[in-house]
């Protein structure tokens, strides 16, 4: 890999992008042929997606005009883009083979080209490729043929059972569906919550494996706390995990990856000097200029989320990942939700702050005597644990959303935490610190390569403030 070096932001990266397809075409993409590359990672998407623009001088990819360009796009999901990009740590080939380095630092993806567009970029002929991860494409193409009754213990007389007795845990179903499409798939047994709910499931005609996964996730709640669960696959090891969101917050100390510095005021010293008016035990992991926030934007998401009370004991909220409006008078009792929110998403940060308190404020001025249980729910489901789970998740996203632009770092990914401190001499005081500085959950990451530049755009939320 020593010969596959590219420079971005004046830093050396191991760089390998190859094109291959089922017709036997193969091409290692030259660094100079890459115009731009964008890879997007969201906590609400099981897999990553992206886009890539490459030079297509003389329509070489279409006309098969040169022996040095032995590749023709054939479409129909049969073209693969294999991407391996990571910083040069030691300058030796061992960087690329040491799993302790590659696990955290490599952009390691196999994408399927779902769309190929001919465009002009800076007066040059180019191709724009729309990319989705290979495993996502397989799950979207494979028809689901999984039945919960067939997952019961061997020897069970399923003909003598009613549908209720044919139920299995949602996590068991998810594993079976993924295995049916991807026989070599691996699961993290310690971090794959099989769920508190059991359901009867019988696959329907034209239902893809991805459709089935999304349907079952509507019913998946954590075994211990009955909260929303996130299904994802490791970026490098490709091992599937299904974690309750409360567990992710409980284990925040193990997944904090960086300390970002927010230069709010006028700073002469660019070192990571903690000028926060409120001190706290933040991570020491700071990577100099790479960890300095270049641009920032704060969005008050509560303005975009409809939340109202139909009576003093019920909550109506939007489930962001499911686009559903939920009201429940018992399990989503607002007082209960507040207590659970504090327990799962505020109290874990007592290990780094002395007095974290809830950051969520709900306007209770609008009230109605109506008693509504469910409105326009995306999928039919039983009220109870699932409703409470989604209501609790929605409370998380009532917090402000932060958007940061940073110099590119390949280790950044969702479901990890980053610490935010401020630097600079003329900076806001303690009120700013209490609301904005602290430990943030990363909910969205974009890796963007344009020309010789590499940068990240990330979105975060912070579920608490300092008392």
C-alpha positions in Angstrom: 0.0 0.0 0.0 3.0 2.4 0.2 2.6 3.2 -3.4 -1.1 4.1 -3.0 -0.6 7.4 -1.3 -2.8 10.5 -1.8 -2.6 13.8 -0.1 -5.5 15.6 1.4 -5.2 18.7 3.7 -1.4 18.3 3.3 -1.5 14.9 4.9 -0.7 11.4 3.5 -3.5 8.9 3.2 -3.5 5.3 2.0 -5.9 5.6 -1.0 -7.5 2.8 -2.9 -10.7 3.0 -4.9 -11.4 0.2 -7.4 -14.2 -0.4 -9.8 -15.4 -3.9 -10.7 -18.5 -5.6 -12.2 -20.0 -8.9 -13.1 -18.6 -8.6 -16.7 -15.1 -9.0 -15.3 -14.1 -5.4 -15.8 -11.7 -4.1 -13.1 -10.0 -0.7 -12.7 -8.0 0.9 -9.9 -9.1 4.5 -10.0 -6.3 7.0 -10.3 -6.3 9.7 -7.5 -6.3 12.4 -10.2 -9.5 11.0 -11.7 -11.5 11.6 -8.5 -13.3 14.9 -8.5 -15.3 14.4 -5.3 -16.4 11.7 -2.9 -19.1 12.0 -0.3 -20.0 9.2 2.3 -23.0 9.7 4.6 -23.5 8.0 7.9 -26.7 8.4 9.9 -28.0 6.7 13.1 -31.4 6.2 11.4 -29.9 4.3 8.5 -28.7 0.8 8.9 -26.1 1.3 6.1 -24.0 4.2 4.6 -24.6 5.8 1.2 -22.8 8.3 -0.9 -21.9 9.7 -4.2 -18.8 10.0 -6.3 -17.8 12.2 -9.3 -15.0 10.9 -11.5 -13.5 12.3 -14.7 -14.8 10.8 -17.9 -12.5 12.3 -20.4 -13.3 11.4 -24.0 -16.2 9.2 -22.7 -13.6 6.5 -21.9 -15.9 4.6 -19.6 -18.7 4.4 -22.2 -16.7 3.8 -25.4 -14.1 1.4 -24.0 -11.8 3.6 -26.1 -8.4 2.9 -24.4 -6.6 -0.2 -23.2 -5.7 1.8 -20.1 -9.4 2.2 -19.2 -10.7 -1.3 -19.2 -14.0 -0.6 -17.6 -17.6 -0.1 -18.9 -20.5 0.6 -16.5 -23.2 -2.0 -17.1 -25.8 -0.8 -14.6 -28.6 -2.7 -12.9 -26.6 -2.8 -9.6 -23.8 -4.9 -11.1 -21.1 -2.3 -10.7 -19.1 -2.2 -7.4 -17.0 0.6 -6.0 -14.6 -0.6 -3.4 -13.2 2.2 -1.1 -10.3 1.9 1.3 -9.0 5.2 2.7 -7.0 5.8 6.0 -4.3 8.1 7.2 -0.7 7.1 7.1 0.1 6.6 10.8 3.6 5.1 10.9 4.3 5.2 7.1 4.7 1.5 7.0 2.5 -1.2 5.4 1.7 -2.4 9.0 -0.7 0.5 9.2 -2.9 -1.3 6.7 -2.8 -4.7 8.4 -2.9 -3.8 12.1 -6.5 -4.2 13.1 -6.0 -1.9 16.1 -5.3 0.9 13.6 -7.7 0.0 10.8 -10.7 -0.7 13.0 -11.0 2.9 14.0 -9.3 4.8 11.2 -10.2 3.2 7.9 -13.0 4.2 5.6 -13.8 0.7 4.5 -16.8 0.3 2.1 -18.0 -1.8 -0.8 -20.7 0.2 -2.6 -23.1 -0.7 -5.4 -23.7 1.9 -8.1 -27.4 2.4 -8.1 -27.4 5.3 -10.6 -24.9 6.6 -13.1 -25.2 10.1 -14.5 -23.3 11.9 -17.2 -22.5 15.4 -16.0 -20.2 18.4 -16.7 -18.1 19.6 -13.8 -15.9 22.7 -14.3 -16.3 22.2 -18.1 -15.1 18.6 -17.9 -17.0 15.5 -18.8 -17.6 13.5 -15.7 -19.7 10.6 -14.3 -21.6 11.0 -11.1 -22.2 7.7 -9.3 -24.9 7.3 -6.7 -23.7 4.7 -4.1 -25.4 2.4 -1.6 -23.6 -0.2 0.6 -23.4 -3.6 -1.0 -25.1 -5.3 2.0 -28.0 -2.8 1.8 -28.5 -3.5 -1.8 -28.6 -7.3 -1.2 -31.2 -6.8 1.6 -33.3 -4.6 -0.7 -33.2 -7.1 -3.6 -33.6 -10.3 -1.7 -37.2 -11.5 -1.2 -38.0 -12.3 2.4 -39.1 -15.9 3.2 -38.9 -16.0 6.9 -41.7 -17.2 9.3 -41.6 -16.9 13.0 -43.2 -20.3 13.4 -40.2 -22.0 11.7 -37.8 -20.4 14.3 -39.4 -22.2 17.3 -37.5 -25.0 18.9 -37.0 -28.1 16.8 -39.7 -30.7 17.2 -42.4 -28.1 18.0 -45.8 -29.1 16.5 -46.5 -25.7 14.9 -49.8 -26.9 13.3 -51.2 -27.3 16.8 -50.3 -23.7 17.8 -52.3 -20.5 17.3 -50.5 -17.4 16.0 -49.8 -16.1 19.5 -47.9 -19.3 20.3 -46.0 -18.9 17.1 -44.4 -15.7 18.2 -40.7 -15.2 18.7 -38.5 -12.4 19.9 -38.0 -9.5 17.5 -34.2 -9.8 17.7 -34.4 -13.5 16.7 -36.4 -12.6 13.7 -34.0 -9.8 12.7 -31.1 -12.2 12.8 -33.0 -14.8 10.8 -33.9 -12.3 8.1 -30.3 -11.0 7.8 -28.9 -14.5 7.7 -31.4 -15.5 4.9 -30.1 -12.8 2.7 -26.5 -12.9 3.9 -25.5 -16.4 5.1 -22.1 -15.2 6.2 -23.4 -12.4 8.4 -22.0 -12.2 11.9 -23.7 -10.9 15.1 -22.2 -9.5 18.3 -23.9 -11.7 20.9 -23.0 -9.3 23.8 -24.5 -6.3 22.0 -27.4 -7.7 20.1 -30.5 -7.2 22.2 -33.1 -9.8 21.3 -35.9 -7.5 22.6 -38.7 -7.5 25.2 -41.4 -8.1 22.6 -42.4 -11.2 20.7 -44.4 -11.1 17.5 -45.9 -13.5 15.0 -44.4 -12.9 11.6 -45.3 -14.5 8.2 -43.6 -13.1 5.2 -45.8 -11.7 2.4 -45.3 -11.8 -1.4 -43.0 -9.1 -2.7 -41.7 -8.2 0.8 -37.9 -7.6 0.7 -35.6 -8.4 3.6 -35.0 -4.7 4.1 -38.8 -4.1 4.3 -39.1 -6.9 6.8 -36.3 -5.5 8.9 -37.8 -2.0 9.0 -41.2 -3.5 9.9 -39.9 -5.6 12.8 -37.8 -2.7 14.1 -41.1 -0.9 14.8 -41.8 -3.5 17.5 -38.2 -3.8 18.8 -37.7 -2.5 22.3 -34.8 -3.1 24.7 -35.1 -6.2 27.0 -34.2 -4.3 30.1 -35.5 -0.7 29.8 -38.0 -1.2 26.9 -36.4 1.7 25.0 -35.7 2.3 21.3 -33.0 0.1 19.7 -30.6 0.9 16.9 -29.5 -1.8 14.5 -26.2 -1.2 12.8 -23.2 -3.0 11.3 -19.5 -2.2 12.2 -17.8 -0.1 9.6 -14.8 -2.3 9.5 -15.7 -5.7 11.0 -19.2 -5.7 9.5 -20.6 -7.4 12.6 -24.3 -6.6 13.3 -25.3 -5.1 16.6 -28.6 -4.1 18.1 -28.3 -1.8 21.0 -30.9 0.0 23.2 -30.2 3.7 23.1 -30.1 3.9 26.9 -27.2 1.4 26.7 -25.3 3.6 24.3 -25.6 6.6 26.7 -24.7 4.4 29.7 -21.5 3.4 27.9 -20.5 6.9 26.7 -17.1 6.7 28.4 -16.1 3.8 26.2 -17.2 5.5 23.0 -16.0 9.1 23.3 -13.5 9.5 20.5 -12.4 13.1 20.5 -12.4 16.5 22.2 -13.4 19.3 19.8 -12.5 23.0 20.4 -15.0 25.7 19.6 -13.2 29.0 19.0 -16.1 31.3 20.0 -14.0 34.4 20.8 -10.7 36.0 19.8 -8.0 33.5 20.5 -4.3 34.1 20.1 -3.4 30.7 21.4 -4.6 27.8 19.3 -3.7 25.2 21.8 -6.6 23.3 23.4 -6.9 25.6 26.4 -10.0 24.9 28.4 -11.5 28.3 28.9 -14.9 27.0 29.9 -16.5 29.0 32.7 -17.8 25.7 34.1 -15.0 23.0 34.4 -15.7 19.3 33.8 -13.8 16.1 33.2 -13.6 16.1 29.4 -11.7 13.7 27.2 -8.0 14.5 26.7 -8.2 13.3 23.1 -7.4 16.4 21.0 -5.9 16.3 17.5 -4.8 19.9 17.1 -6.1 21.8 14.1 -8.0 18.7 13.0 -10.2 19.0 16.2 -10.9 22.7 15.8 -14.5 23.5 14.7 -14.3 25.6 11.6 -18.0 26.4 11.1 -21.0 25.8 13.5 -24.7 26.1 13.3 -27.3 25.4 16.0 -30.9 24.4 15.1 -33.7 24.5 17.6 -35.4 21.3 16.6 -38.4 21.8 18.9 -39.7 24.3 16.3 -40.0 21.5 13.8 -41.5 18.9 16.1 -45.1 19.0 16.9 -45.6 18.3 20.6 -48.8 19.0 22.5 -50.9 17.8 25.4 -54.4 16.5 24.9 -54.9 16.4 28.6 -52.7 16.8 31.6 -51.6 13.2 31.6 -51.0 12.4 28.0 -48.2 13.3 25.5 -48.5 13.7 21.7 -45.2 13.6 19.8 -43.7 12.7 16.5 -41.5 9.6 16.2 -38.7 11.0 14.0 -37.4 7.8 12.5 -41.0 6.5 11.8 -42.7 9.8 10.9 -45.6 8.8 13.1 -47.7 10.9 15.5 -48.2 9.2 18.8 -50.4 9.8 21.8 -50.7 7.5 24.8 -52.4 8.3 28.1 -50.7 5.6 30.2 -47.3 4.4 29.1 -46.4 7.8 27.6 -47.4 9.7 30.7 -45.4 12.9 30.6 -44.2 12.6 34.2 -43.0 9.0 33.6 -41.3 10.1 30.4 -39.4 12.9 32.2 -38.2 10.4 34.9 -37.0 7.9 32.3 -35.3 10.6 30.3 -33.4 11.8 33.3 -32.4 8.2 34.2 -31.2 7.1 30.8 -29.9 10.3 29.2 -28.9 12.7 32.0 -27.7 10.7 35.0 -25.0 8.7 33.0 -23.1 12.0 32.6 -22.6 12.4 36.4 -19.3 10.7 35.8 -18.0 13.8 34.1 -20.2 16.6 35.5 -21.2 17.2 39.1 -24.8 18.4 38.4 -26.2 17.5 34.9 -29.9 18.3 34.6 -32.5 17.7 31.8 -32.1 19.9 28.7 -35.7 19.3 27.5 -38.4 21.9 28.0 -42.0 21.1 26.7 -44.6 23.9 26.2 -47.6 22.8 28.2 -49.8 25.9 27.5 -51.9 24.1 24.9 -54.2 21.5 26.4 -57.3 19.8 25.3 -59.9 17.6 26.8 -59.6 15.1 23.9 -58.5 11.6 24.7 -56.6 10.2 21.8 -54.6 7.0 21.7 -53.0 6.9 18.3 -53.0 9.1 15.2 -51.7 8.3 11.7 -49.2 5.7 12.9 -47.0 4.5 10.1 -47.5 0.8 11.0 -50.3 -0.9 13.0 -49.0 -2.0 16.4 -50.0 -2.5 19.9 -49.9 0.4 22.3 -47.6 -0.1 25.2 -43.8 -0.5 25.2 -43.4 0.5 21.6 -45.3 3.8 22.0 -43.4 4.7 25.2 -40.1 3.8 23.4 -40.8 6.2 20.5 -42.1 8.9 22.8 -38.9 8.7 24.8 -36.8 8.8 21.6 -38.6 11.9 20.5 -37.8 13.7 23.7 -34.1 13.2 22.9 -34.6 15.1 19.6 -36.3 18.0 21.3 -32.8 19.1 22.2 -30.9 21.5 20.0 -29.2 20.0 16.9 -25.6 21.1 16.3 -23.9 21.1 12.9 -20.2 21.4 12.8 -17.7 21.5 9.9 -14.2 20.1 10.7 -11.0 19.1 8.9 -11.5 15.5 7.8 -10.7 12.7 10.2 -11.5 9.1 9.1 -12.3 7.8 12.6 -15.5 9.9 12.9 -18.7 8.0 12.8 -22.2 8.0 14.4 -23.1 6.4 17.7 -19.9 7.8 19.2 -19.6 10.7 21.5 -17.4 13.8 21.2 -16.6 16.4 23.9 -17.1 20.1 23.1 -15.0 22.8 24.9 -14.5 26.4 23.9 -11.3 28.3 23.4 -10.6 32.0 22.9 -10.2 35.1 25.2 -13.5 36.9 24.5 -16.0 34.1 25.0 -19.5 33.9 26.4 -19.8 33.0 30.1 -21.2 30.1 32.1 -24.7 30.2 30.5 -23.2 29.3 27.2 -21.1 26.6 28.7 -24.1 25.1 30.6 -26.2 24.8 27.5 -23.8 24.0 24.7 -20.5 22.6 26.0 -20.2 19.1 27.2 -20.5 15.6 25.8 -22.5 15.3 22.5 -23.8 12.2 20.7 -22.9 12.2 17.0 -26.0 11.4 15.0 -24.8 12.2 11.5 -21.4 12.3 9.8 -20.4 13.1 6.2 -16.9 12.4 4.9 -16.3 14.8 1.9 -13.3 14.7 -0.4 -13.2 17.6 -2.9 -10.0 18.2 -4.9 -7.2 18.2 -2.3 -9.5 19.0 0.6 -11.0 16.5 3.0 -13.6 17.7 5.6 -16.3 16.4 7.8 -19.8 17.7 8.4 -21.2 16.3 11.6 -24.5 16.7 13.5 -24.7 16.1 17.3 -27.2 16.4 20.1 -26.6 17.0 23.8 -29.2 15.7 26.2 -28.4 17.6 29.3 -27.2 21.0 30.6 -25.3 21.9 33.7 -27.0 23.0 36.9 
